[in-house]
Amino acid sequence: MIKKGMARHNRGEDGPEIPHLGLLKMLQVLSFLLVFVAGIILGLLASTHINSLFNSQRDLFFTSNIAVTTTSVLSDGRSSGSNCSTTNSEPCNCKSCDDESKVDCLSMKTFLHPRNLTHGMSDRELFWRASLVPKKEEYPFVRVPKVAFMFLTRGPLPLLPLWERFFKGHGKYFSIYVHTDPGYVLNVSSVSPFYGRQIPSKHVEWGSVLLLDAERRLLANALLEFSNERFILLSESCIPVYNFKTVYNYLIHSGHGFVEAYDDPSRYGRGRYNRRMLPYIWVRQWRKGSQWFEMQRALAAYVVSDTKYHKLFKKYCTPACYPDEHFLPTFINMFHGSMNSNRTVTWVDWSLGGPHPATYSAVNITEGLIQSIRMNQTLCSYNSGVTPICHLFARKFDASALEPLLNLTSRVMEF
């Protein structure tokens, strides 16, 4: 009897339970359908959100980490977030596949030849970027080596017409970089080779490490242009004493840099050495030289790559120790002496004595003065031999010297 009742119950033979069983199955089917539909809807929403998040992260990455970092700067010093290289009049936007009016931030041309010197990089970021050296020896483009003319000035360039005449007709072979006081705007014609050539600058103090920082900042910005092969530091009071072709060939074909470095046993040389630089710099390694240097690309990359010795000079070379007179001569003598000629190509007159050289004004400008600078009756080392051409540039010349100098360019300097 028990087995018979159980069998009847399992088969649904108790009349009232049959309709409830069907309703229960129907509710189960509807529940599965609702869960299935809800799952599809949630999946679509989640997929859309993930794609949106991925695209936003992709855009963020490719607009903040592209190879050429030439961003515009906001008023508070932050980057605008766009890293395109543009001309002064172009908006800084990357080009999409269907927009030919914008700049292609990932193109080789933009990477190799930045067209706008404005960027939002800190010095730390800039020096890192500038220190990158390709391992492949061959170039994937036709490389015409250039000379980078780097002007360190407080503001105006009083001898600008002389330099414009010097550069005229040689645009493929040089680049210009100008470091001024922050906020100063160089007022030049749009057709001038100096137009748009100011780099992001910082305050500079004579005799302090800030002057050395400005020199390295100029070098680093110039290194971003891969065609620049030689780098010459100049001031607003410098003049060329030879024509562009002579200067270019002299520098491009030199196997060495021109950084003056010598051992001065007096209180103005070794007397400025600080023993707290030990054991990294010994007094026997201490060197002195002219601030006005010229160097090749490989040596420039070493200079901007250094952090350790720059910190030593910042901490221990303070007045009456002047980093601009000792850092490069000491650093290069210690590690890269074979790449240097130990002399400068910028003539300066120290005959009057004192901490500053002689300054030449209009009354001092004669054909004989310029000729004596050009051919000073001495021979200087050049590659494996010697040359009677020792100096390509000279300083200091004030604004009044411009007119008489312009009168001598074609007859004496030959430009």
PyMOL commands that set and color helices and strands:
alter all, ss='L'
color gray80, all
select helices_A, chain A and resi 2-10+17-64+108-112+123-130+160-167+171-173+209-223+244-252+270-272+275-277+283-285+297-305+308-316+323-335+337-339+362-364+367-374+399-413
alter helices_A, ss='H'
color red, helices_A
select strands_A, chain A and resi 146-152+174-179+228-235+239-240+294-296+346-348+380-382+385-387+393-395
alter strands_A, ss='S'
color yellow, strands_A
deselect
rebuild
show_as cartoon
